Amino acid sequence: MVCNPTAGRGRAGRLLDPLLAALRRRGPAEAGLSRAPGDEGRLAREAAERGYRRVVALGGDGTWSNVANALIASGRDVELALVPGGTGSDLAKSLGVPGADLEGAAAIAAGERVRAVDIGRVADRRFANIAGFGYDVAVLEHSRRVPVLRGSALYVWSALRQLVSFRGFPVELAVDGGPWQRRELLMLIVANGRVFGGSFRIAPGALLDDGLLDVVCFGNATPAGRVRLMVQLLRGTHLGAPGVDYLRVRSLGLRFDSPPPYEVDGEWCRADAAELSLEVEPGRLRVLAGE
């Protein structure tokens, strides 16, 4: 088991001992605790090299993404089990892993229901749930400055604060090698899973194993339009709304005016170039799933 004890403002650390006990009731288990950036990937890679065939990751989407990247890079046939302990823990929602039932999550982690799921890639970074540009990156940056809220409430509060202050951005898009088209956007989400931000059903029809990425483009809007969009996002009814375009792609090219900040699975990144390519890697990761 790999644990990031700081995930979820310390929630993962509080769950460490109870989860380890729950796993050991089902079989032998060993814990590795991350203590610095990069430790999660190192611990997962070392476990794969030592012959472990299943790694349980306790944390949130960032922890799971780091562990998944390390397991894929190892080239070993290692299964990943998720136990929610982070702020959003969005990928677990697409896999049927309960967020508030530790025993249930442990049972899934020790079970036999394994799915081969797709992985997205942007530049040299893979993502299991989503990659995002624009408004959601501004929300992520703001959420890190709010010390008192957690989970969905943190994302909703940060999203509301950015409704007026975020300006939007221009970008050119090329779908599956097609022609470039310039757009003025509020937000661009490339989704592998259905949920992001704790409660936003950003891509309600997304499947983790269909060999495609679901792209949702939100045109820039007035503050009033953004409020309507927020309500639609919370309800999962935004697809088909004016200014919202939905695509399903195998690859997506993006050209910005300058190297953009972006997020992968809740982790802030800065691109090295103004042009990026996103692609899907079908069935690249084996994960434990609920019903």
C-alpha positions as CSV (number, residue, x, y, z in Angstrom):
1,M,0.0,0.0,0.0
2,V,1.2,3.5,-1.0
3,C,-0.1,6.3,1.1
4,N,0.2,10.1,0.7
5,P,-0.5,11.2,4.3
6,T,-1.1,14.8,3.3
7,A,-3.8,14.0,0.8
8,G,-7.3,15.5,1.7
9,R,-5.7,17.9,4.2
10,G,-4.4,14.9,6.2
11,R,-7.4,12.6,5.8
12,A,-5.3,9.9,4.1
13,G,-2.9,9.9,7.0
14,R,-5.7,9.3,9.5
15,L,-7.0,6.4,7.4
16,L,-3.6,4.7,7.1
17,D,-3.7,2.5,10.1
18,P,-7.4,1.5,9.8
19,L,-6.9,0.6,6.1
20,L,-3.8,-1.4,6.7
21,A,-5.7,-3.4,9.4
22,A,-8.6,-3.9,7.0
23,L,-6.2,-5.2,4.3
24,R,-4.4,-7.5,6.7
25,R,-7.6,-9.1,7.7
26,R,-7.8,-10.2,4.0
27,G,-4.1,-11.2,3.5
28,P,-0.5,-10.0,3.9
29,A,0.0,-6.3,3.3
30,E,2.9,-3.9,3.6
31,A,2.7,0.0,3.7
32,G,4.9,2.6,2.1
33,L,4.5,6.2,3.3
34,S,5.4,9.1,0.9
35,R,7.4,11.9,2.6
36,A,8.3,14.2,-0.2
37,P,7.2,15.0,-3.8
38,G,7.9,12.1,-6.1
39,D,7.8,9.5,-3.3
40,E,4.5,7.9,-4.4
41,G,5.9,7.1,-7.7
42,R,9.2,5.8,-6.3
43,L,7.4,3.6,-3.8
44,A,5.1,2.1,-6.5
45,R,8.1,1.6,-8.8
46,E,10.0,-0.2,-6.1
47,A,7.1,-2.4,-5.2
48,A,6.8,-3.4,-8.9
49,E,10.5,-4.2,-9.0
50,R,10.3,-6.3,-5.8
51,G,7.7,-8.5,-7.4
52,Y,4.4,-7.1,-6.0
53,R,1.5,-7.6,-8.4
54,R,-1.0,-5.3,-6.7
55,V,-0.4,-1.8,-5.3
56,V,-3.1,-0.1,-3.2
57,A,-2.9,3.6,-3.4
58,L,-4.5,5.6,-0.5
59,G,-5.0,9.2,-1.4
60,G,-6.7,11.2,-4.1
61,D,-6.6,11.7,-7.8
62,G,-3.0,13.1,-7.7
63,T,-1.8,10.2,-5.7
64,W,-3.5,7.7,-8.0
65,S,-2.1,9.5,-11.1
66,N,1.5,9.4,-9.7
67,V,1.2,5.7,-8.8
68,A,-0.3,4.8,-12.2
69,N,2.4,6.7,-14.1
70,A,5.1,4.8,-12.1
71,L,3.4,1.4,-12.6
72,I,3.1,1.9,-16.4
73,A,6.6,3.2,-16.6
74,S,7.9,0.1,-14.8
75,G,6.7,-2.2,-17.6
76,R,5.5,-4.7,-15.0
77,D,2.1,-6.3,-14.9
78,V,0.9,-4.7,-11.7
79,E,-2.7,-4.0,-10.7
80,L,-3.7,-0.7,-9.0
81,A,-6.4,-0.5,-6.3
82,L,-7.8,2.9,-5.2
83,V,-8.8,3.8,-1.7
84,P,-10.3,7.4,-1.5
85,G,-8.5,9.6,1.0
86,G,-8.0,12.8,-1.0
87,T,-9.9,16.0,-1.6
88,G,-11.9,15.0,-4.7
89,S,-11.1,11.4,-5.3
90,D,-12.9,11.6,-8.6
91,L,-11.6,8.6,-10.4
92,A,-13.0,6.3,-7.7
93,K,-16.5,7.5,-8.6
94,S,-16.1,6.1,-12.2
95,L,-14.9,2.8,-10.8
96,G,-17.6,2.3,-8.2
97,V,-15.1,2.5,-5.3
98,P,-16.9,4.0,-2.2
99,G,-15.5,7.2,-0.7
100,A,-16.9,6.8,2.8
101,D,-16.8,3.1,3.3
102,L,-13.3,2.0,4.3
103,E,-14.2,-1.7,4.6
104,G,-15.9,-1.6,1.3
105,A,-13.0,0.0,-0.4
106,A,-10.6,-2.5,1.2
107,A,-12.8,-5.4,0.0
108,I,-12.5,-4.1,-3.5
109,A,-8.8,-3.6,-3.2
110,A,-8.4,-7.2,-2.1
111,G,-10.9,-8.6,-4.6
112,E,-10.7,-10.1,-8.0
113,R,-12.8,-7.6,-10.2
114,V,-10.0,-6.2,-12.4
115,R,-10.6,-3.8,-15.4
116,A,-8.2,-2.8,-18.1
117,V,-8.8,1.0,-18.4
118,D,-7.6,3.6,-20.8
119,I,-5.0,6.3,-19.9
120,G,-4.7,9.7,-21.4
121,R,-1.4,11.4,-22.1
122,V,-0.5,15.1,-22.5
123,A,3.1,15.9,-23.3
124,D,5.2,13.5,-21.1
125,R,2.5,13.1,-18.4
126,R,-0.2,10.5,-18.3
127,F,-3.6,11.1,-16.6
128,A,-6.2,8.6,-15.4
129,N,-9.2,10.9,-14.9
130,I,-8.9,14.3,-16.6
131,A,-6.6,17.0,-18.1
132,G,-7.9,20.5,-17.9
133,F,-7.1,24.0,-19.2
134,G,-8.4,27.4,-18.3
135,Y,-11.0,28.0,-15.6
136,D,-10.5,24.7,-13.7
137,V,-6.8,25.5,-13.4
138,A,-7.6,28.9,-11.9
139,V,-10.0,27.1,-9.5
140,L,-7.3,24.6,-8.6
141,E,-4.8,27.4,-7.9
142,H,-7.4,29.2,-5.7
143,S,-8.4,26.1,-3.8
144,R,-4.8,25.7,-2.6
145,R,-5.1,29.1,-0.8
146,V,-8.3,28.1,1.1
147,P,-7.2,26.4,4.4
148,V,-10.6,25.7,6.0
149,L,-12.7,23.8,3.4
150,R,-12.4,20.2,2.1
151,G,-13.9,18.0,-0.6
152,S,-16.7,19.2,-2.8
153,A,-17.3,22.3,-0.7
154,L,-13.7,23.5,-1.4
155,Y,-14.1,23.1,-5.2
156,V,-17.5,24.8,-5.3
157,W,-16.3,27.7,-3.2
158,S,-13.2,28.2,-5.3
159,A,-15.2,27.9,-8.5
160,L,-17.6,30.6,-7.4
161,R,-14.8,32.9,-6.6
162,Q,-13.3,32.5,-10.1
163,L,-16.6,33.1,-11.9
164,V,-15.9,36.8,-12.3
165,S,-12.1,37.1,-12.1
166,F,-11.1,34.5,-14.7
167,R,-10.8,36.1,-18.2
168,G,-10.9,33.1,-20.5
169,F,-8.3,32.2,-23.1
170,P,-7.8,31.7,-26.9
171,V,-6.7,28.3,-28.3
172,E,-6.6,26.4,-31.6
173,L,-7.8,22.8,-31.7
174,A,-7.2,20.0,-34.1
175,V,-9.2,16.8,-33.7
176,D,-7.7,13.5,-34.7
177,G,-5.2,15.2,-37.0
178,G,-7.9,17.4,-38.7
179,P,-7.7,21.1,-39.5
180,W,-7.0,23.7,-36.8
181,Q,-9.9,25.8,-35.5
182,R,-9.5,28.8,-33.2
183,R,-11.8,29.3,-30.2
184,E,-12.3,31.6,-27.3
185,L,-12.9,29.4,-24.3
186,L,-13.6,29.5,-20.6
187,M,-12.5,25.9,-20.0
188,L,-11.3,22.9,-21.9
189,I,-11.6,19.5,-20.2
190,V,-10.2,16.3,-21.7
191,A,-11.9,13.5,-19.7
192,N,-11.3,9.8,-19.3
193,G,-13.6,9.5,-16.3
194,R,-17.0,11.0,-15.7
195,V,-16.5,13.3,-12.6
196,F,-14.1,16.1,-11.6
197,G,-13.9,18.7,-8.9
198,G,-15.5,16.5,-6.4
199,S,-19.1,16.7,-7.7
200,F,-19.1,18.0,-11.3
201,R,-20.3,15.3,-13.8
202,I,-18.2,16.8,-16.5
203,A,-18.5,13.9,-19.0
204,P,-21.6,11.9,-17.9
205,G,-21.2,9.4,-20.7
206,A,-17.5,8.9,-20.5
207,L,-16.2,5.3,-20.3
208,L,-12.9,4.3,-19.0
209,D,-12.4,1.5,-21.5
210,D,-13.8,2.7,-24.8
211,G,-10.4,3.8,-26.4
212,L,-11.6,7.4,-26.6
213,L,-11.2,10.7,-24.6
214,D,-14.3,12.9,-24.1
215,V,-13.5,16.5,-24.8
216,V,-15.8,19.3,-23.4
217,C,-15.2,22.8,-24.7
218,F,-16.9,25.7,-22.8
219,G,-17.0,28.9,-24.7
220,N,-16.2,32.1,-22.8
221,A,-19.3,33.7,-21.2
222,T,-20.5,36.6,-19.2
223,P,-20.7,36.3,-15.4
224,A,-24.4,35.5,-15.6
225,G,-23.7,32.9,-18.3
226,R,-21.0,31.3,-16.1
227,V,-23.5,31.1,-13.2
228,R,-25.9,29.2,-15.4
229,L,-23.1,26.9,-16.5
230,M,-22.1,26.2,-12.9
231,V,-25.7,25.1,-12.2
232,Q,-25.7,22.9,-15.3
233,L,-22.4,21.4,-14.3
234,L,-23.6,20.5,-10.9
235,R,-26.7,18.8,-12.4
236,G,-24.8,17.2,-15.2
237,T,-27.0,18.9,-17.8
238,H,-24.4,21.1,-19.5
239,L,-23.9,19.0,-22.6
240,G,-25.9,20.5,-25.5
241,A,-26.2,23.9,-23.8
242,P,-25.3,27.0,-25.9
243,G,-21.5,27.5,-26.1
244,V,-20.7,23.9,-24.9
245,D,-19.3,21.5,-27.4
246,Y,-18.7,17.9,-26.8
247,L,-16.3,15.7,-28.8
248,R,-15.0,12.1,-28.5
249,V,-11.5,11.8,-29.8
250,R,-8.4,9.6,-30.0
251,S,-6.1,12.6,-30.2
252,L,-6.3,16.3,-29.8
253,G,-3.8,19.0,-30.8
254,L,-3.8,22.3,-28.9
255,R,-2.0,25.6,-29.8
256,F,-1.9,28.4,-27.3
257,D,-0.5,31.9,-27.5
258,S,2.2,30.9,-24.9
259,P,3.0,27.8,-22.9
260,P,-0.1,27.3,-20.7
261,P,-0.6,26.1,-17.1
262,Y,-2.8,23.0,-17.0
263,E,-3.8,20.2,-14.7
264,V,-3.7,16.5,-14.8
265,D,-5.7,14.7,-12.2
266,G,-5.7,17.7,-9.9
267,E,-1.9,18.3,-10.2
268,W,-0.8,21.7,-11.5
269,C,1.6,21.7,-14.4
270,R,3.2,24.2,-16.7
271,A,3.7,23.3,-20.4
272,D,7.1,23.6,-21.9
273,A,5.7,24.7,-25.3
274,A,2.7,26.5,-26.7
275,E,1.6,23.5,-28.8
276,L,0.5,20.3,-27.0
277,S,-0.8,16.9,-28.1
278,L,-3.1,14.7,-26.1
279,E,-3.7,11.1,-26.9
280,V,-5.4,8.0,-25.5
281,E,-3.6,4.8,-24.6
282,P,-6.3,2.1,-24.7
283,G,-6.4,-0.5,-21.9
284,R,-3.0,0.6,-20.5
285,L,-3.8,0.3,-16.8
286,R,-5.3,-2.6,-14.8
287,V,-7.4,-1.4,-11.9
288,L,-9.7,-3.0,-9.2
289,A,-13.3,-1.9,-9.6
290,G,-16.6,-2.1,-7.7
291,E,-19.9,-3.0,-9.1
